[in-house]
Amino acid sequence: MFPLQYRPFGAFRLLLDGLVVFQHFTANAAPVWWHDRFTGLFPGSAVVFVFFAMSGFVIGQAVDRIYHARPGAG
C-alpha cells in the first residue's frame, strides 16, 4: 500500500478531476446562461497537465520505493 503521505495528492487529483468534468459540462451540456457565465473560468489544459504530472510523480515514487525489489524489476 502507499504510505499516508500520498492521500493529499489523491484529494488534489480528485479536485482537478472535478474541475475538468465541470469544464466539459459547461462547454457541452450546460444551459446557455451557465455557459456564458463560466466559460473561460477554468483553464482545462493546465488542469489536465497538472493532473498527469502529479500522477506521473506518484507512479514514479511507487516504482522506486515499492516495486524496485520485486522479481523482474529492471
mmCIF file of the C-alpha atoms, coordinates in Angstrom:
data_MODEL
# 
_entry.id   MODEL 
# 
loop_
_atom_site.group_PDB 
_atom_site.id 
_atom_site.type_symbol 
_atom_site.label_atom_id 
_atom_site.label_alt_id 
_atom_site.label_comp_id 
_atom_site.label_asym_id 
_atom_site.label_entity_id 
_atom_site.label_seq_id 
_atom_site.pdbx_PDB_ins_code 
_atom_site.Cartn_x 
_atom_site.Cartn_y 
_atom_site.Cartn_z 
_atom_site.occupancy 
_atom_site.B_iso_or_equiv 
_atom_site.pdbx_formal_charge 
_atom_site.auth_seq_id 
_atom_site.auth_comp_id 
_atom_site.auth_asym_id 
_atom_site.auth_atom_id 
_atom_site.pdbx_PDB_model_num 
ATOM 1  C CA . MET A 1 1  ? 0.000   0.000   0.000   1.00 0.00 ? 1  MET A CA 1 
ATOM 2  C CA . PHE A 1 2  ? 1.009   3.588   -0.490  1.00 0.00 ? 2  PHE A CA 1 
ATOM 3  C CA . PRO A 1 3  ? 2.077   5.492   2.610   1.00 0.00 ? 3  PRO A CA 1 
ATOM 4  C CA . LEU A 1 4  ? -0.304  8.055   4.061   1.00 0.00 ? 4  LEU A CA 1 
ATOM 5  C CA . GLN A 1 5  ? 1.744   10.865  2.520   1.00 0.00 ? 5  GLN A CA 1 
ATOM 6  C CA . TYR A 1 6  ? 0.011   10.242  -0.827  1.00 0.00 ? 6  TYR A CA 1 
ATOM 7  C CA . ARG A 1 7  ? -3.508  10.983  0.436   1.00 0.00 ? 7  ARG A CA 1 
ATOM 8  C CA . PRO A 1 8  ? -3.224  14.755  -0.117  1.00 0.00 ? 8  PRO A CA 1 
ATOM 9  C CA . PHE A 1 9  ? -2.144  14.026  -3.708  1.00 0.00 ? 9  PHE A CA 1 
ATOM 10 C CA . GLY A 1 10 ? -5.246  11.898  -4.185  1.00 0.00 ? 10 GLY A CA 1 
ATOM 11 C CA . ALA A 1 11 ? -7.502  14.600  -2.772  1.00 0.00 ? 11 ALA A CA 1 
ATOM 12 C CA . PHE A 1 12 ? -5.935  17.245  -5.007  1.00 0.00 ? 12 PHE A CA 1 
ATOM 13 C CA . ARG A 1 13 ? -6.219  14.965  -8.049  1.00 0.00 ? 13 ARG A CA 1 
ATOM 14 C CA . LEU A 1 14 ? -9.907  14.464  -7.215  1.00 0.00 ? 14 LEU A CA 1 
ATOM 15 C CA . LEU A 1 15 ? -10.361 18.238  -7.171  1.00 0.00 ? 15 LEU A CA 1 
ATOM 16 C CA . LEU A 1 16 ? -8.610  18.515  -10.534 1.00 0.00 ? 16 LEU A CA 1 
ATOM 17 C CA . ASP A 1 17 ? -10.867 15.768  -11.925 1.00 0.00 ? 17 ASP A CA 1 
ATOM 18 C CA . GLY A 1 18 ? -13.896 17.707  -10.755 1.00 0.00 ? 18 GLY A CA 1 
ATOM 19 C CA . LEU A 1 19 ? -12.667 20.870  -12.461 1.00 0.00 ? 19 LEU A CA 1 
ATOM 20 C CA . VAL A 1 20 ? -12.189 19.034  -15.761 1.00 0.00 ? 20 VAL A CA 1 
ATOM 21 C CA . VAL A 1 21 ? -15.666 17.465  -15.541 1.00 0.00 ? 21 VAL A CA 1 
ATOM 22 C CA . PHE A 1 22 ? -17.128 20.875  -14.695 1.00 0.00 ? 22 PHE A CA 1 
ATOM 23 C CA . GLN A 1 23 ? -15.431 22.456  -17.696 1.00 0.00 ? 23 GLN A CA 1 
ATOM 24 C CA . HIS A 1 24 ? -16.659 19.727  -20.042 1.00 0.00 ? 24 HIS A CA 1 
ATOM 25 C CA . PHE A 1 25 ? -20.187 20.071  -18.676 1.00 0.00 ? 25 PHE A CA 1 
ATOM 26 C CA . THR A 1 26 ? -20.077 23.841  -19.051 1.00 0.00 ? 26 THR A CA 1 
ATOM 27 C CA . ALA A 1 27 ? -18.802 23.629  -22.635 1.00 0.00 ? 27 ALA A CA 1 
ATOM 28 C CA . ASN A 1 28 ? -21.048 20.839  -23.871 1.00 0.00 ? 28 ASN A CA 1 
ATOM 29 C CA . ALA A 1 29 ? -24.188 20.234  -21.819 1.00 0.00 ? 29 ALA A CA 1 
ATOM 30 C CA . ALA A 1 30 ? -24.932 23.261  -19.673 1.00 0.00 ? 30 ALA A CA 1 
ATOM 31 C CA . PRO A 1 31 ? -27.688 25.772  -20.400 1.00 0.00 ? 31 PRO A CA 1 
ATOM 32 C CA . VAL A 1 32 ? -26.677 28.854  -22.361 1.00 0.00 ? 32 VAL A CA 1 
ATOM 33 C CA . TRP A 1 33 ? -26.698 31.186  -19.332 1.00 0.00 ? 33 TRP A CA 1 
ATOM 34 C CA . TRP A 1 34 ? -24.458 28.729  -17.443 1.00 0.00 ? 34 TRP A CA 1 
ATOM 35 C CA . HIS A 1 35 ? -22.093 28.504  -20.414 1.00 0.00 ? 35 HIS A CA 1 
ATOM 36 C CA . ASP A 1 36 ? -21.874 32.288  -20.724 1.00 0.00 ? 36 ASP A CA 1 
ATOM 37 C CA . ARG A 1 37 ? -21.170 32.719  -17.027 1.00 0.00 ? 37 ARG A CA 1 
ATOM 38 C CA . PHE A 1 38 ? -18.497 30.028  -16.560 1.00 0.00 ? 38 PHE A CA 1 
ATOM 39 C CA . THR A 1 39 ? -16.736 29.813  -19.938 1.00 0.00 ? 39 THR A CA 1 
ATOM 40 C CA . GLY A 1 40 ? -13.098 30.755  -19.563 1.00 0.00 ? 40 GLY A CA 1 
ATOM 41 C CA . LEU A 1 41 ? -13.144 30.407  -15.797 1.00 0.00 ? 41 LEU A CA 1 
ATOM 42 C CA . PHE A 1 42 ? -11.130 27.180  -15.688 1.00 0.00 ? 42 PHE A CA 1 
ATOM 43 C CA . PRO A 1 43 ? -8.116  26.646  -17.967 1.00 0.00 ? 43 PRO A CA 1 
ATOM 44 C CA . GLY A 1 44 ? -8.730  22.970  -18.711 1.00 0.00 ? 44 GLY A CA 1 
ATOM 45 C CA . SER A 1 45 ? -5.454  22.235  -20.472 1.00 0.00 ? 45 SER A CA 1 
ATOM 46 C CA . ALA A 1 46 ? -3.416  23.403  -17.492 1.00 0.00 ? 46 ALA A CA 1 
ATOM 47 C CA . VAL A 1 47 ? -5.561  21.380  -15.089 1.00 0.00 ? 47 VAL A CA 1 
ATOM 48 C CA . VAL A 1 48 ? -5.076  18.223  -17.180 1.00 0.00 ? 48 VAL A CA 1 
ATOM 49 C CA . PHE A 1 49 ? -1.323  18.864  -17.369 1.00 0.00 ? 49 PHE A CA 1 
ATOM 50 C CA . VAL A 1 50 ? -1.043  19.230  -13.576 1.00 0.00 ? 50 VAL A CA 1 
ATOM 51 C CA . PHE A 1 51 ? -3.150  16.081  -13.054 1.00 0.00 ? 51 PHE A CA 1 
ATOM 52 C CA . PHE A 1 52 ? -0.921  13.969  -15.296 1.00 0.00 ? 52 PHE A CA 1 
ATOM 53 C CA . ALA A 1 53 ? 2.270   15.460  -13.866 1.00 0.00 ? 53 ALA A CA 1 
ATOM 54 C CA . MET A 1 54 ? 1.159   14.579  -10.337 1.00 0.00 ? 54 MET A CA 1 
ATOM 55 C CA . SER A 1 55 ? 0.099   11.099  -11.455 1.00 0.00 ? 55 SER A CA 1 
ATOM 56 C CA . GLY A 1 56 ? 3.491   10.543  -13.034 1.00 0.00 ? 56 GLY A CA 1 
ATOM 57 C CA . PHE A 1 57 ? 5.194   11.644  -9.831  1.00 0.00 ? 57 PHE A CA 1 
ATOM 58 C CA . VAL A 1 58 ? 3.132   9.256   -7.681  1.00 0.00 ? 58 VAL A CA 1 
ATOM 59 C CA . ILE A 1 59 ? 3.655   6.343   -10.084 1.00 0.00 ? 59 ILE A CA 1 
ATOM 60 C CA . GLY A 1 60 ? 7.383   7.072   -10.280 1.00 0.00 ? 60 GLY A CA 1 
ATOM 61 C CA . GLN A 1 61 ? 7.641   7.105   -6.500  1.00 0.00 ? 61 GLN A CA 1 
ATOM 62 C CA . ALA A 1 62 ? 5.745   3.813   -6.290  1.00 0.00 ? 62 ALA A CA 1 
ATOM 63 C CA . VAL A 1 63 ? 8.066   2.173   -8.804  1.00 0.00 ? 63 VAL A CA 1 
ATOM 64 C CA . ASP A 1 64 ? 11.128  3.470   -6.991  1.00 0.00 ? 64 ASP A CA 1 
ATOM 65 C CA . ARG A 1 65 ? 10.046  2.673   -3.425  1.00 0.00 ? 65 ARG A CA 1 
ATOM 66 C CA . ILE A 1 66 ? 7.738   -0.325  -3.670  1.00 0.00 ? 66 ILE A CA 1 
ATOM 67 C CA . TYR A 1 67 ? 8.460   -2.300  -6.805  1.00 0.00 ? 67 TYR A CA 1 
ATOM 68 C CA . HIS A 1 68 ? 12.262  -1.958  -7.099  1.00 0.00 ? 68 HIS A CA 1 
ATOM 69 C CA . ALA A 1 69 ? 12.980  -5.149  -5.122  1.00 0.00 ? 69 ALA A CA 1 
ATOM 70 C CA . ARG A 1 70 ? 10.357  -7.342  -6.793  1.00 0.00 ? 70 ARG A CA 1 
ATOM 71 C CA . PRO A 1 71 ? 11.329  -10.175 -9.149  1.00 0.00 ? 71 PRO A CA 1 
ATOM 72 C CA . GLY A 1 72 ? 11.605  -8.971  -12.728 1.00 0.00 ? 72 GLY A CA 1 
ATOM 73 C CA . ALA A 1 73 ? 12.397  -5.386  -11.746 1.00 0.00 ? 73 ALA A CA 1 
ATOM 74 C CA . GLY A 1 74 ? 14.774  -3.835  -14.239 1.00 0.00 ? 74 GLY A CA 1 
# 
